[in-house]
């Protein structure tokens, strides 16, 4: 468990931290569902690139940056060139269900 996992503000793709064991990235909010970004193609960037700064894609350390087609913000995409390529669904705004 990362030190910042207990911090509810921690997001995926947070700042890289160099430790003796190597570089680590924030693990995100506890209870977050981790997905491959291509498994949620309907999610769209927020207007004007809000919370999506980065070199080659969003770093994910600014919080929610993806929305459902209805406009509800529900996920954080981390897809910058120096970090992970992953999508974290917010555990408060999303839930699992079966068809």
C-alpha positions in Angstrom: 0.0 0.0 0.0 1.3 3.4 -0.9 1.5 6.1 1.8 -1.0 8.3 0.0 -3.7 5.6 -0.4 -5.2 6.7 2.9 -5.5 10.3 1.5 -9.0 10.5 -0.2 -7.6 13.3 -2.5 -4.9 11.1 -4.0 -5.5 10.4 -7.6 -3.9 8.0 -10.1 -1.0 9.3 -12.0 0.0 11.5 -9.1 3.5 12.8 -8.9 6.3 10.3 -9.5 8.2 9.7 -6.3 11.7 8.3 -6.3 12.3 5.8 -3.5 14.9 3.2 -2.8 12.8 0.6 -4.5 12.4 2.8 -7.6 9.8 5.1 -9.0 6.2 4.8 -7.7 3.0 6.5 -8.7 0.0 7.3 -6.6 -2.4 4.3 -6.3 -5.5 6.5 -6.4 -8.5 6.7 -4.2 -9.3 3.5 -2.2 -12.1 1.6 -3.8 -11.5 2.9 -7.3 -12.1 0.6 -10.1 -9.2 0.4 -12.5 -9.8 -0.2 -16.2 -8.0 -0.1 -19.5 -9.0 3.2 -21.1 -10.1 1.4 -24.3 -12.7 -0.5 -22.3 -14.7 2.8 -21.7 -14.6 4.5 -25.1 -17.9 6.4 -24.4 -16.2 8.5 -21.8 -15.2 11.9 -23.1 -12.7 14.6 -22.0 -14.1 17.4 -20.0 -14.8 20.7 -21.9 -11.7 22.8 -22.6 -9.4 20.0 -21.5 -10.2 20.6 -17.9 -8.0 18.6 -15.5 -6.2 17.1 -18.5 -2.8 18.8 -18.6 0.2 16.7 -19.5 2.9 16.3 -22.1 1.4 13.7 -24.4 -1.9 13.1 -22.5 -3.5 13.8 -19.1 -1.3 13.0 -16.2 -4.3 12.2 -14.0 -3.1 14.1 -11.0 -5.6 16.9 -11.3 -8.6 14.8 -10.5 -11.6 13.7 -12.5 -11.1 14.4 -16.2 -13.6 12.1 -18.0 -17.3 12.3 -18.3 -20.3 10.2 -19.4 -22.1 11.2 -22.6 -24.6 13.0 -20.2 -21.8 15.2 -18.9 -21.4 13.7 -15.5 -17.8 13.5 -14.4 -17.0 9.9 -13.4 -13.4 9.0 -14.1 -9.7 9.9 -14.1 -7.6 9.0 -17.1 -3.9 8.8 -16.7 -2.3 8.6 -20.2 0.8 10.8 -20.2 4.0 9.5 -21.7 5.9 9.3 -18.4 3.3 7.4 -16.4 0.7 4.7 -16.5 -2.0 4.3 -19.1 -5.1 3.6 -17.0 -8.6 4.8 -16.2 -9.9 5.0 -12.6 -13.7 5.1 -12.1 -14.7 7.2 -9.2 -16.2 4.9 -6.5 -18.7 7.6 -5.4 -20.0 8.4 -8.9 -20.1 4.9 -10.5 -21.3 1.4 -9.6 -21.2 -2.1 -11.1 -24.3 -3.8 -12.4 -25.1 -6.8 -14.6 -27.4 -6.9 -17.6 
